[in-house]
Amino acid sequence: MFKLSFWRNFEFPLFIAMIFTCLFGVAMIRSTIINDPAFSDSKLDVNQLTVGFGIGLIFFFVLSRLDYHFFESWQFFIYIGCVGLLVLVELVGLTTLGSTRWITVAGVRVQPSEPAKLMVILMLARFYVTNEHRIKRIPVFIFSMIQIVPIAALVFIEPDLGTTMVIMAIWLGMTYAAGADLLHMMTLFFLAVPILLIVWNLGPLTGGKFQVFQPYQEARLALFLDPQKDPNGEGYNLIQSRAAVEDGGLLGQGYTEGIHNKYDLLKIRHADFIFSVIAEEFGFVGCIAVLSVLILMIFRVITVAKKAADSYGRYICIGVATMLFFQVFVNVGMNLGLMPVTGIPLPMISHGSSSLWTTLMGLGLVESVALRHQRDLTWYYRTGPGKE
């Protein structure tokens, strides 16, 4: 299936780090459920290994083998399909814990907002390639934002503030890398702050008629600096996650032996707060080891971006690197109590098939860029795939 030439430029350090992180994630999910009667029969770890990692690995190799220029010619149809799936979530989606984010496909729950992040990366990559010669113009800057508004808005109203933030971070990282005018970006920032404050207070100002943020979202954002104001409500998990991290000390309490994990003191520990379990069971040393592997992966993605054969491949890698970095940064900050709880998973470690698939597909695209970085080619949609 794969010729020898396929492996010649394969990014093995990235692949090995990816495999290690995924398997470590399965082991940590098992640790979070093994002592919990409510989850002990759920087989979340088996699901993550088979449905999540198994299918995700297929996606990884398919996208590695597929010339990444393929997506340029199918950009419009992929965009329409992505928006269509997000609209379908609003119409027939499954609601869990107050959020409607999932649809069922062939008996498997799928979260369309996750692959939407890749759609944003591909869309912006093509846009910036097309507009490289006029990237500093205001209309180009504005239109780059307008393109992602439908996707970001549909994700936000699910509600899914975390994924919306990831999409915005991807736009920011790729726009900066493309060479947009810094004055435009700073102006946007200074305009966004008062607008955000107005939107934040729109609910109370209108007597609750126009409530943009959900009450639990407002509570999480307001309490992260002082979770003791609501110790049994929205501040509970922040308090417990901080305590779990502190109890881990230098070397941790041992695999499956963390007190907050073992005695169900920390909620959602198989997903949002899995880093706290890592800290409690493996300590400071274990956290540094895990973060080192994740940082290594991000640096390898950036390395592929630097040697990409063209700007399209470079922008794809920058988008994937931004997505990974932002998710790691926010999730770890959330677990340490330094950032509000936003539901952003730790890539390849937190439970969630859709999130794992998206990450592996993104890394598959990076491998596709790496495998073709020495090829003298023109755009795929004009010439078809070049010879290897």
Secondary structure, 3 states (H helix, E strand, C coil): CCCHHHHHCCCHHHHHHHHHHHHHHHHHHHHHHCCCCCCCCCCHHHHHHHHHHHHHHHHHHHHHHCCCCHHHHCHHHHHHHHHHHHHHHHHHCEEECCEEEEEEECCEEECCHHHHHHHHHHHHHHHHHHCHHHCCCHHHHHHHHHHHHHHHHHHHCCCCHHHHHHHHHHHHHHHHHHCCCHHHHHHHHHHHHHHHHHHHCHHHHCCCCCCCCCHHHHHHHHHCCCHHHCCCCCCHHHHHHHHHHHHHCCCCCCCCCCHHHHCCCCCCCCCCCHHHHHHHHHHHHHHHHHHHHHHHHHHHHHHHHHCCCCHHHHHHHHHHHHHHHHHHHHHHHHHCCCCCCCCCCCCCCCCCHHHHHHHHHHHHHHHHHHHCCCCCCCCHHHHCCCCC
